[in-house]
Amino acid sequence: MKKYSIVRIGSEYVVQAGEARVLKVSSRREAAKLVTDAAELLQEEPAPAAEEGLSIGRDRPDVS
């Protein structure tokens, strides 16, 4: 998992993943909540479809 940080730039807060800026919000509280929510989602177990190798992409049409 990447290291997340919140940096204030002017009047906005920027969430960084590693060195990449990924999100800009207007309040530090909102930035902190989003980082916490994202970290929790990344720690959850993958969905069963992902474990079975199923794709959510578009299937090819059957051509007879």
C-alpha positions, 0 to 999 in steps of 0.5 A, spaced: 500 500 500 502 506 498 503 512 503 498 517 503 499 524 505 495 531 505 498 537 503 496 544 504 496 548 497 493 555 498 486 554 500 486 547 498 488 540 501 491 535 496 491 528 497 498 525 495 499 517 494 507 517 494 509 523 490 503 523 485 497 528 487 491 524 486 485 529 489 484 536 491 479 538 496 477 544 500 477 542 507 482 538 511 477 534 514 474 532 508 481 530 505 482 526 512 476 522 511 477 520 504 484 517 505 481 513 511 475 510 507 480 509 501 485 505 506 479 501 509 477 499 502 484 497 500 484 492 506 477 489 505 477 482 501 476 482 494 470 480 491 468 473 489 468 475 482 475 478 482 477 471 485 474 467 480 478 471 475 471 473 472 471 480 468 466 486 468 468 488 461 464 487 455 463 480 453 464 479 445 458 477 441 456 470 439 457 470 431 454 464 428 
